[in-house]
Amino acid sequence: MRVGAGAAAIGSAGKVMFLEPARAMASPRPVPPSDRLRFASIGTGVRGCEDLQTALRAPGVEMVAVSDLWDGRLVAAQEHANKKLDTTKEYRRILDRKDIDFVIVATMDHWHAKIVEDACAAGKDVYCEKPMTHKVPEGFRIIEAAQKYNRMIQVGSQRRSSVVFAKAKEIHDSGALGQVTAVEGWIDRNSPSGAWVYPIPPDANPQTIDWQTFLGDAPKVPFNLKRFFRWRGYSDYGEGLPGDLFVHILTGIYTALGLEGPPQKAVSGGGLYRWKDGRDEPDLLWTLYTFPGLTVSVRCNLNNNSQGGGTRVYGTKGTLVFDDETSVTFIPQDTRPRPEDYSVGGWPKKLREEYWAKWKQEHPAPPVTSLKVVEQVQTYRAPDHYDEDLVHMENFLNAVRTRTPCDEGPVFGNWTAIACHMANYSYFNKSVANWDAAARAIKG
Ligand SMILES: NC(=O)c1ccc[n+]([C@@H]2O[C@H](COP(=O)([O-])OP(=O)(O)OC[C@H]3O[C@@H](n4cnc5c(N)ncnc54)[C@H](O)[C@@H]3O)[C@@H](O)[C@H]2O)c1
């Protein structure tokens, strides 16, 4: 990645530079037949349909089959693929096919681990949607399965491959931020759709949906359309706000700062204040994480969206500001030395004036003016039509072809998933969540 030549000055408030992605975005290039990849999608709801379209935008990729539990999704997948596909409600039938190189797993979260493990055992590479797991032990099982069967796994938190977060990491690693001690990130919403109150299709019923398979290892409850289509509100199938949104914020922060491992500690506050429709997940969650030398606050509020989404990285020499996923701004702190003004107010005039005179003698005119500090403000922007989903998918496809590791393998996916589980542990147990690395478990 390099900064584009077309840098444009914007007033005195710094510059905007356009980033050039390292990897070409789906440029049509010939792929030899031997390099063609055939795939199937397991789970083709909202995200599964997006993922399959993203994969099909890359050269040399062909979709051959789809598995989902509602008839309507099997139809939608074929419409998006613009092709008649092999369809089934039993994903194992897809895994038994010998002509499939990889699968996209975009089911509800409580099914991810089982399908990924089965896919690895069947010799398929896997693009698995985020968050990688529903429960802590699943992550370690997925890592073992990938190693045992020599499979490529990419977890679907696309910020991991983004040119914007790569630039942020470059700025961080250059030392320009100084010592980073605090980070905050948030995604806020204020609408029924934002609170996962999705419309329920009129033809959804026990004949068109395989309810027993949907439940999987979740508690057996009677057929319930809200649980199937608005599953994010139920801890039986997802991880609420952490699994849906924290994981994106955390992936960006981990990437920009080069963090490794789960957080040491998490403390959550929040509640289900407004969207009381039978769900057990909160509509506001605010979590304070502890990492070595660093405190990170992550918040999602479904009851006010005046702040939208953003991340701030606070260092002793500068701040990184992300207002969305398409740009990052570096704002230097003015750290030029200054004579003490505040505390000497209580000194006798003579001593005070002597102090100031001495200070002036010891500090000749500063080489850096305040204008110079302002000029160092720089915004790095992804190019128009930059598609981090596509870049993330292409990174996976390249790994499948070349057997080089993905940007977001299961080890990384496990760290951010555990961070989500820690936020929920703290909220639901009303206690601190500590990560016990030796026990590979969250402890209160
Ligand atoms: N990366 C992102 O930006 C992003 C965005 C949205 C969703 N997601 C993730 O994608 C996943 C899916 O979310 P969604 O919004 O598309 O959900 P969805 O409810 O729209 O679709 C999930 C589909 O999975 C199917 N399914 C569940 N168990 C199955 C099984 N055993 N076999 C076959 N099909 C099965 C269901 O029938 C359903 O149609 C979630 O893990 C979510 O967190 C990621």
The ligand as an ORCA input file, in Angstrom:
! r2SCAN-3c Opt
* xyz 0 1
  N     -19.308     -9.295      8.148
  C     -20.403     -8.568      8.224
  O     -20.380     -7.351      7.992
  C     -21.698     -9.240      8.573
  C     -22.911     -8.575      8.321
  C     -24.097     -9.226      8.656
  C     -24.067    -10.495      9.221
  N     -22.876    -11.105      9.483
  C     -22.835    -12.459     10.067
  O     -23.352    -13.378      9.100
  C     -24.054    -14.434      9.745
  C     -25.464    -14.525      9.167
  O     -26.177    -13.328      9.446
  P     -27.477    -12.950      8.590
  O     -27.851    -11.591      8.964
  O     -27.239    -13.255      7.179
  O     -28.530    -13.992      9.212
  P     -29.838    -14.529      8.513
  O     -30.781    -14.955      9.568
  O     -30.326    -13.555      7.497
  O     -29.327    -15.832      7.707
  C     -28.829    -16.966      8.371
  C     -29.254    -18.176      7.564
  O     -28.546    -19.322      8.035
  C     -29.381    -20.443      7.808
  N     -28.948    -21.575      8.644
  C     -28.880    -21.637      9.983
  N     -28.444    -22.846     10.374
  C     -28.209    -23.541      9.233
  C     -27.744    -24.857      8.981
  N     -27.438    -25.700      9.974
  N     -27.629    -25.258      7.698
  C     -27.935    -24.433      6.674
  N     -28.391    -23.165      6.858
  C     -28.526    -22.744      8.125
  C     -30.758    -19.947      8.176
  O     -31.757    -20.719      7.552
  C     -30.737    -18.489      7.714
  O     -31.408    -18.334      6.486
  C     -24.006    -14.117     11.229
  O     -22.962    -14.846     11.819
  C     -23.730    -12.631     11.281
  O     -23.056    -12.244     12.454
  C     -21.701    -10.504      9.137
*
